[in-house]
């Protein structure tokens, strides 16, 4: 396995998160002089840039083998996460699954103003709800 392949494998969770977060990756290569993996591109927001950096630090807190430069480009769309309701679902259950706490169900209501009014709103199997990010 080449040095580039091993670096790419090490940081693959970062690359996957970037792609899932609508980051436009402009460069992904190994710098011939430093041997570092170079990742550069543009993210939809500062929140996304921070999420990518948090993932980098989770993999290697010193990241001596990576050079990452991300700018913000507000024209890029923020990623939207959805949940398709199945039989037995409730707003509480969906919040518990996606946000970590059932008590955060009001955030799901707020993210779906055209579909949900309050905690008494009825959901049906097949309904597609926008789910906000857990962070």
Residue, then its C-alpha position, 0 to 999 in steps of 0.5 A: x500500500x502506498x503512503x497516499x493510500x495509507x494516509x487516505x485510509x487513516x483519514x477516510x472517516x474525515x473524507x466520508x464526513x466531508x462528503x456527507x456534509x456537502x463539503x466540496x473537496x478540491x484537492x486530495x493528494x499527498x504532498x511530495x515534499x512533506x509526505x502529508x495528506x493534503x485535503x482542501x475544499x469549501x464547506x457550507x458553514x463554519x459549523x461544518x468546518x468545525x465538525x470536520x476538524x473535530x473528526x480529524x482530532x478524533x482520529x489523531x489529535x496532533x495530525x502531523x501527517x495532514x494538511x487541511x484547509x477548508x474555506x466557507x462557501x455559503x452557496x453550498x447547501x447545508x446537508x439535510x437529514x431525514x427520517x421516514x416514519x414507520x409504524x410504532x414511531x413517535x416524535x419522542x422515539x425519533x428524537x431519541x434515535x437521531x438526537x440522543x434524547x427523546x426530550x428533544x422532540x420539539x426540535x423535530x417539530x421546529x424543523x418541520x413547520x409545514x407538517x408538525x404544529x405541536x407535540x399532538x401532531x399526528x405522524x403516519x408511516x411513510x411521512x418524511x420528517x427533517x431531523x436537525x443535527x444532533x450537535 
